[in-house]
Structure formats: structure tokens, C-alpha cells
């Protein structure tokens, strides 16, 4: 059955911006959290954003990174994430 978010994440109000993703369980370093975007040229910026991709926030000191794997953008932890921590990645919304 399809689940929009992994069972170890929840959405709550963020101190960074709007809503954010939060760990409900410990996530080890180098853990593949899931697919944030799927390539599709018919959509804005050439991607379909998944629920996972819609709720993580930007940080200058992130605990995750987004990696391109074929037609997918994948969210991977780059350090251990403790239960209660907000899931963050470094990204820019616009090309400069």
C-alpha cells in the first residue's frame, strides 16, 4: 500500500519555515529516506515533487542531502538524525 511518508517521519510546524519533516525514530548516517522528486518534463522545473520532497526545509548545516539517481532525486541522511530532529538539506529554489 502506498504511504506518502516513511513511517518514521511526521509533519509538524517548523522553526525554519512553515511546516517541516521530523524524525520520530533514530535515522542512521547514510540512510536512504526516500524519493523526493521524479523527473517529468511536463511539470514545473522538470520534476514531480513527492510529499517527502514537499516538506523538508533548507539548512546551512543540514542533516540530509538530495542526490540524483537516474530519474529520481533521493533524500539521504549525511549524519545521524535523532528522534525529534527536523529533516533538512541544503538547496536553492532558483538558479542564480
Secondary structure, DSSP 8 states (H G I E B T S, - for coil): ---SS-TTEEEEE-SSSSEEEEESS-B-TT-EEEEEEEE-TTSGGGEEE-HHHHH-EE-TT-SEEEEEETTEEEEEESS-B-TT-B-EE---SS--
